[in-house]
Amino acid sequence: MVFFRKKKQVDLDELFKAKYKEINEIVASGQREMDLEIQISQFELAYHKYDELLELIDQGVDYDRHRFEMLKQDLKKKIDLLKGLNYED
């Protein structure tokens, strides 16, 4: 006798919320960081994680794509600013 497991239905909305919370935690950690290089790397990690959110929106999660694209762009501006400060030293 073979038992089949039901495939777990992934709740994309909950996954989205978890990933967004993770991004916010990374950004908050970066803001508290005193070492500029570590701060930049944390912001870059968060920047790339925004792609995961945008991918979930493409899969049907009901959030405003434009809003998250703008948040990603704002983070990119912050990264570029910090990189400029880091290279002036």
N, C-alpha and C positions, 0 to 999 in steps of 0.2 A: 504494500500500500504506500502510495506516494502522497505526501502532503505538500501542497503548494502554499507558499507564503503570498499574502496579498502585497502587492507593491505599495509602498507608502506613498501617499499623495503628498507632494511637497507643497506646502503653503507658501507661495511666492511672496505674499504680503508679509508674512512673519519673517521670511528669509531677508526680505528687503529691509525691514525694520532692524534686524540683527546686524546686518552689514552697515547700515547707516549709523547705528550706535557705535559699532567698532571704529568707523571713520572718525566720529566725533571724539572718541576716546584717544585715538592716535593724535588728532589735531590738538586736543587739550594737553596731552603729554608733551607735544612739541612746543607748545606755548610756554610750558613751565620749564623747559630745558634751557640751561644756561650756555651749553656748548653749541656754537652756531652750526657746526657741521652735522651734529646729531639732530639738531632742530630741522635743518634742511632735509636730511634723509627721512625723518618722520613725516614731514610735509609731502615729500615725494611719494612715500608709501601711500599716504592718504589720497594723493592725487590719482595714483594708478587704481586705487580701490573704487574710485568714482566710476570707472569703466564698468565694474561689476554691477553697480546700481543702474547704470544706463542700460546695460544688457538685460537686467530684470524688467525694466520699463518696456523694453522692446518685446519681452516675452509676455507682456500683458498686465504688469502691475500698474495699478491706476494712480500714478503720481505724475506731476508736471515735469516732463523731461527738460524743458527750458530752464526751470528753476535749478535743477541739479547740474545742468551744463554751466550755468552761471556760477554756482558754488565752486565747481571745478576750475573755472577760469579765474575766479578770485584767488583760489589757492595757488594757481600757477603764477599769478602776479606776485603773491607773497614770496613764493620760492625764488622767483627771478630777482626780487628786491634783496632778499637775504643773500643770494649768491653774489650780488653786486657788492654788498657790504663785506662779505667774506673775502673777496678778491682785492679789496682796497687795503687790507691789512698788510 
